[in-house]
């Protein structure tokens, strides 16, 4: 394993840190992407290219067709990324159709795409993840109606209808602040209500501390449908009384009981982190994907003689982890089976 020495160029360690994060998924980056995701290392694209090319000449990095990776299987990685970009076109078409359905439910203010598809890649076995912004005080009504639609009309399939995160439009700031959440935020795409996405990014200015070179212009945008649904406004009429306030509270309390019943073995702090239940947010992430990815990145960084970014910068503690306590470290980088590597080519995916 190549070690990154202290006398390296100033931004060299940060470049490797960026590449090693995406190496978890076997995902090669372009020079512009490496530049955008340099952790706390302001630099020009030209400077980034110089360091990348020097590392390639030393045999520390591999490049093909404008992509860079630490993995020597660069040909397979680039081919897989291009295949997944082509397949993503199918999932974008499905996501647009589903967005037209979602936006017609009452109290849905915006529909964003997160997860793998937000990186403009996908595969037949991967879900489409939606991030829903709701009207204040009606998050749990909106969530319950959408979940009921999935259960009764989509036979509880989440293949094209994975609703994993809801937030109220008056509470757009994400509390967890680390490389994982910053990466996910920078990739979010709006399919309904693009101005709300700008509000979302403005509510999370801390990502510029993690990725000072990043800007929305780095990623290709998708066309959003910003027209409000007349049907959604009509369906919201019965919920304009104080009864709806009590109903929203009751639904929130019910879901809190559901998570306790389903995962009694989890410590309360960890369960509250994985299954967030509040008046302004609902998050339901069964596998602790965030912890596992941060641990995998930390292990890769240490293998290259680097200090993981979150170990040298102070952010508010991740819910479920006590202040001053590190995220659990895994002996082997562990990701869900669907993202596990085959010998050749690797199966690529990003949460």
C-alpha positions as CSV (number, residue, x, y, z in Angstrom):
1,X,0.0,0.0,0.0
2,X,1.4,3.4,-1.0
3,X,2.0,5.7,1.9
4,X,1.3,9.5,1.7
5,X,4.3,11.2,3.4
6,X,4.4,14.4,5.3
7,X,6.5,16.1,2.7
8,X,3.9,15.7,0.0
9,X,2.4,18.7,-1.7
10,X,-0.1,20.6,0.5
11,X,-3.3,19.3,-1.2
12,X,-2.0,15.8,-1.9
13,X,-3.4,14.2,1.2
14,X,-6.8,15.8,0.6
15,X,-6.9,14.6,-2.9
16,X,-6.3,11.0,-1.7
17,X,-9.0,11.4,1.0
18,X,-11.5,12.4,-1.7
19,X,-10.6,9.5,-3.9
20,X,-10.6,7.1,-1.0
21,X,-14.2,8.0,0.0
22,X,-15.5,7.1,-3.5
23,X,-13.2,4.1,-3.6
24,X,-15.6,2.5,-1.1
25,X,-18.1,2.3,-3.9
26,X,-15.6,1.6,-6.7
27,X,-16.5,5.0,-8.2
28,X,-13.8,6.8,-10.2
29,X,-13.8,10.6,-10.2
30,X,-13.1,13.2,-12.8
31,X,-10.5,15.9,-12.0
32,X,-13.4,18.4,-11.6
33,X,-15.1,16.0,-9.1
34,X,-11.9,15.5,-7.1
35,X,-11.4,19.3,-7.0
36,X,-15.0,19.8,-5.8
37,X,-14.7,17.2,-3.0
38,X,-11.3,18.2,-1.6
39,X,-11.9,18.2,2.2
40,X,-11.2,21.7,3.6
41,X,-8.5,22.4,1.0
42,X,-9.2,25.4,-1.2
43,X,-7.4,25.0,-4.5
44,X,-7.7,25.7,-8.2
45,X,-8.6,23.0,-10.7
46,X,-5.2,23.5,-12.3
47,X,-3.5,22.8,-9.0
48,X,-5.6,19.7,-8.5
49,X,-4.8,18.4,-12.0
50,X,-1.1,18.9,-11.3
51,X,-1.2,16.8,-8.1
52,X,-3.3,14.1,-9.8
53,X,-1.1,13.8,-12.8
54,X,2.1,13.7,-10.6
55,X,0.5,10.9,-8.5
56,X,-0.3,9.0,-11.7
57,X,3.3,9.3,-12.8
58,X,4.5,8.0,-9.5
59,X,2.2,5.0,-9.9
60,X,0.1,6.0,-6.8
61,X,-3.1,6.7,-8.9
62,X,-4.6,5.3,-12.0
63,X,-6.4,7.2,-14.8
64,X,-8.4,6.4,-17.9
65,X,-10.6,8.6,-20.1
66,X,-10.4,11.6,-17.7
67,X,-11.3,9.5,-14.6
68,X,-9.0,8.9,-11.6
69,X,-9.0,6.1,-8.9
70,X,-6.7,4.6,-6.4
71,X,-7.8,1.1,-7.5
72,X,-5.7,-0.4,-10.3
73,X,-8.9,-1.9,-11.9
74,X,-9.5,1.5,-13.5
75,X,-10.7,0.0,-16.8
76,X,-13.5,-2.0,-15.0
77,X,-14.4,0.9,-12.8
78,X,-14.8,3.4,-15.6
79,X,-16.8,0.9,-17.7
80,X,-19.1,0.2,-14.8
81,X,-19.6,3.9,-14.1
82,X,-20.5,4.5,-17.7
83,X,-22.9,1.6,-17.8
84,X,-24.6,2.8,-14.6
85,X,-24.9,6.3,-16.0
86,X,-26.7,4.9,-19.0
87,X,-29.0,2.8,-16.8
88,X,-29.8,5.9,-14.7
89,X,-31.7,7.4,-17.6
90,X,-34.4,4.7,-17.1
91,X,-34.6,5.5,-13.4
92,X,-34.8,9.2,-14.0
93,X,-37.9,8.6,-16.2
94,X,-39.5,6.5,-13.5
95,X,-38.6,9.1,-10.8
96,X,-40.3,11.8,-12.8
97,X,-43.4,9.8,-13.1
98,X,-43.5,9.0,-9.4
99,X,-42.8,12.6,-8.6
100,X,-45.9,13.6,-10.4
101,X,-47.8,11.2,-8.1
102,X,-46.1,12.4,-4.9
103,X,-46.6,16.1,-5.6
104,X,-50.4,15.5,-5.7
105,X,-50.5,14.4,-2.1
106,X,-51.5,17.1,0.4
107,X,-48.8,19.0,2.2
108,X,-45.9,17.9,-0.1
109,X,-43.9,21.0,-0.7
110,X,-40.9,19.6,-2.7
111,X,-39.6,16.3,-4.0
112,X,-35.9,15.7,-4.1
113,X,-33.8,12.7,-5.3
114,X,-31.1,11.4,-3.0
115,X,-29.0,8.2,-2.9
116,X,-27.5,6.5,-5.9
117,X,-29.6,8.1,-8.6
118,X,-28.7,11.6,-7.3
119,X,-25.1,10.8,-8.4
120,X,-26.6,10.1,-11.9
121,X,-25.9,6.4,-11.7
122,X,-28.1,3.4,-11.1
123,X,-28.6,-0.3,-11.7
124,X,-31.6,-2.7,-12.0
125,X,-31.3,-3.9,-8.3
126,X,-31.1,-0.4,-6.8
127,X,-34.0,1.7,-5.3
128,X,-35.0,5.2,-6.1
129,X,-34.7,7.3,-3.0
130,X,-36.9,10.3,-2.4
131,X,-36.4,13.2,0.1
132,X,-39.7,14.9,0.8
133,X,-40.2,18.4,2.1
134,X,-43.6,19.0,3.7
135,X,-45.7,21.9,4.9
136,X,-45.0,22.8,8.6
137,X,-47.1,20.9,11.1
138,X,-48.3,18.4,8.6
139,X,-45.3,16.1,8.1
140,X,-46.8,13.0,9.6
141,X,-50.0,13.3,7.8
142,X,-48.2,13.6,4.5
143,X,-45.9,10.7,5.4
144,X,-48.7,8.4,6.5
145,X,-50.7,9.1,3.3
146,X,-47.7,8.4,1.1
147,X,-46.8,5.2,3.0
148,X,-50.4,4.0,2.8
149,X,-50.3,4.6,-1.0
150,X,-47.2,2.5,-1.2
151,X,-48.6,-0.3,0.8
152,X,-52.0,-0.6,-0.9
153,X,-51.3,0.5,-4.5
154,X,-47.6,-0.5,-4.9
155,X,-47.9,-3.6,-2.8
156,X,-45.4,-2.2,-0.3
157,X,-42.7,-2.2,-2.9
158,X,-40.0,0.4,-2.4
159,X,-38.2,-0.3,-5.6
160,X,-39.3,2.9,-7.3
161,X,-40.8,4.5,-4.2
162,X,-38.3,4.6,-1.4
163,X,-39.4,7.4,1.0
164,X,-36.5,7.5,3.4
165,X,-36.4,11.1,4.6
166,X,-39.1,13.8,5.3
167,X,-38.4,17.3,6.6
168,X,-40.6,20.3,7.3
169,X,-39.9,23.3,5.1
170,X,-39.4,25.4,8.3
171,X,-36.5,23.1,9.5
172,X,-34.3,22.4,6.5
173,X,-31.0,22.2,8.4
174,X,-29.5,18.7,8.7
175,X,-28.2,18.1,12.2
176,X,-25.6,15.4,11.4
177,X,-22.5,17.2,10.1
178,X,-19.8,15.0,8.6
179,X,-18.3,14.0,5.3
180,X,-21.1,11.5,4.6
181,X,-24.0,13.9,5.1
182,X,-22.1,16.7,3.3
183,X,-21.6,14.4,0.3
184,X,-25.3,13.5,0.2
185,X,-26.4,17.1,0.5
186,X,-24.2,18.2,-2.4
187,X,-25.7,15.6,-4.7
188,X,-29.4,16.2,-3.9
189,X,-31.5,16.8,-7.0
190,X,-34.9,18.5,-7.1
191,X,-37.7,17.1,-9.3
192,X,-40.4,19.3,-7.8
193,X,-39.8,22.8,-6.5
194,X,-36.2,23.7,-7.4
195,X,-36.4,27.0,-5.3
196,X,-36.9,24.8,-2.2
197,X,-33.6,23.0,-3.1
198,X,-31.9,26.4,-3.0
199,X,-33.4,27.1,0.4
200,X,-32.2,23.6,1.5
201,X,-28.6,24.3,0.5
202,X,-28.8,27.8,2.1
203,X,-30.0,26.2,5.3
204,X,-26.8,24.0,5.4
205,X,-24.0,26.4,4.8
206,X,-21.6,24.2,6.8
207,X,-21.0,22.0,3.7
208,X,-18.7,24.7,2.4
209,X,-16.5,24.1,5.4
210,X,-16.3,20.4,4.4
211,X,-16.0,21.0,0.7
212,X,-14.9,24.6,0.1
213,X,-14.4,24.1,-3.7
214,X,-17.9,22.7,-4.2
215,X,-20.8,24.6,-5.9
216,X,-24.1,23.5,-7.4
217,X,-22.5,24.1,-10.8
218,X,-20.2,21.1,-10.3
219,X,-23.0,18.6,-11.0
220,X,-25.4,18.5,-14.0
221,X,-28.8,19.6,-12.9
222,X,-32.1,18.0,-13.7
223,X,-35.2,19.8,-14.9
224,X,-37.7,20.3,-12.0
225,X,-41.5,20.7,-12.4
226,X,-42.3,23.6,-10.1
227,X,-46.0,23.8,-10.8
228,X,-48.1,23.3,-7.7
229,X,-50.8,20.6,-7.7
230,X,-54.4,21.8,-7.6
231,X,-55.4,18.3,-6.4
232,X,-53.0,18.5,-3.5
233,X,-54.5,21.9,-2.4
234,X,-58.0,20.4,-2.6
235,X,-57.1,17.3,-0.6
236,X,-55.5,19.6,2.1
237,X,-58.8,21.4,2.8
238,X,-60.1,18.8,5.4
239,X,-56.9,19.2,7.3
240,X,-57.0,22.9,8.1
241,X,-58.6,22.5,11.5
242,X,-57.1,22.0,15.0
243,X,-58.2,18.4,14.6
244,X,-55.4,18.0,12.0
245,X,-52.9,19.3,14.5
246,X,-53.9,16.6,16.9
247,X,-53.9,14.0,14.1
248,X,-50.4,14.9,13.1
249,X,-49.2,14.6,16.7
250,X,-51.0,11.2,17.1
251,X,-49.4,9.9,13.9
252,X,-45.9,11.0,15.1
253,X,-46.5,9.2,18.4
254,X,-47.7,6.1,16.6
255,X,-44.6,5.9,14.4
256,X,-42.3,6.4,17.5
257,X,-44.0,3.3,19.0
258,X,-43.6,1.4,15.8
259,X,-39.8,1.8,15.8
260,X,-39.5,0.9,19.4
261,X,-41.5,-2.3,18.8
262,X,-39.5,-3.3,15.7
263,X,-36.1,-2.6,17.1
264,X,-36.2,-3.2,20.8
265,X,-32.6,-4.4,20.8
266,X,-31.2,-1.0,19.8
267,X,-30.0,1.4,22.5
268,X,-32.4,4.4,22.6
269,X,-29.9,6.9,21.4
270,X,-28.9,4.8,18.4
271,X,-32.6,4.0,17.5
272,X,-33.4,7.7,17.7
273,X,-30.5,8.4,15.3
274,X,-31.6,5.8,12.8
275,X,-35.3,6.4,13.1
276,X,-35.8,10.1,13.7
277,X,-39.2,11.1,14.9
278,X,-40.0,14.8,15.5
279,X,-42.4,17.4,14.4
280,X,-40.0,18.6,11.7
281,X,-38.3,15.4,10.5
282,X,-38.8,11.7,9.9
283,X,-35.8,9.5,8.9
284,X,-36.0,5.8,8.6
285,X,-32.7,4.2,7.8
286,X,-32.6,0.6,9.0
287,X,-28.9,-0.3,8.3
288,X,-26.6,2.2,9.9
289,X,-25.2,3.1,6.5
290,X,-23.7,6.4,7.6
291,X,-21.6,4.9,10.4
292,X,-20.4,2.1,8.2
293,X,-19.3,4.4,5.4
294,X,-17.5,6.8,7.7
295,X,-15.7,3.8,9.3
296,X,-14.8,2.4,5.9
297,X,-13.4,5.8,4.8
298,X,-11.5,6.2,8.0
299,X,-9.9,2.8,7.6
300,X,-8.9,3.5,4.0
301,X,-7.4,6.8,5.0
302,X,-5.3,5.2,7.8
303,X,-4.1,2.5,5.4
304,X,-2.7,5.3,3.3
305,X,-1.2,7.1,6.3
306,X,-3.8,9.8,6.3
307,X,-5.9,11.2,9.1
308,X,-9.6,10.9,8.3
309,X,-11.2,14.3,7.8
310,X,-13.7,14.1,10.6
311,X,-11.0,13.1,13.0
312,X,-9.2,16.5,12.6
313,X,-12.2,18.8,12.4
314,X,-14.9,19.4,14.9
315,X,-18.6,19.0,13.9
316,X,-21.6,18.5,16.2
317,X,-21.7,14.9,17.3
318,X,-23.7,12.5,15.2
319,X,-26.9,11.5,17.0
320,X,-26.4,8.3,18.9
321,X,-22.7,9.0,19.4
322,X,-21.7,10.7,22.7
323,X,-19.7,13.9,22.5
324,X,-16.0,13.1,22.1
325,X,-16.7,9.5,21.1
326,X,-15.5,8.3,17.7
327,X,-17.8,6.5,15.3
328,X,-17.3,2.7,15.7
329,X,-14.4,1.5,13.6
330,X,-14.9,-1.7,11.6
331,X,-12.1,-4.1,10.9
332,X,-13.2,-4.4,7.2
333,X,-15.1,-1.8,5.2
334,X,-18.6,-3.1,5.3
335,X,-21.3,-1.9,2.9
336,X,-24.7,-3.5,2.1
337,X,-24.5,-6.6,0.0
338,X,-25.9,-4.9,-3.1
339,X,-22.8,-2.7,-3.1
340,X,-20.3,-5.4,-2.5
341,X,-17.5,-6.0,-4.9
342,X,-17.3,-8.9,-7.3
343,X,-13.8,-9.8,-8.4
344,X,-14.3,-8.3,-11.9
345,X,-16.0,-6.0,-12.5
346,X,-17.0,-4.5,-9.2
347,X,-20.5,-3.6,-8.5
348,X,-20.7,0.1,-7.9
349,X,-23.3,2.0,-5.9
350,X,-23.6,5.0,-3.6
351,X,-26.1,5.3,-0.8
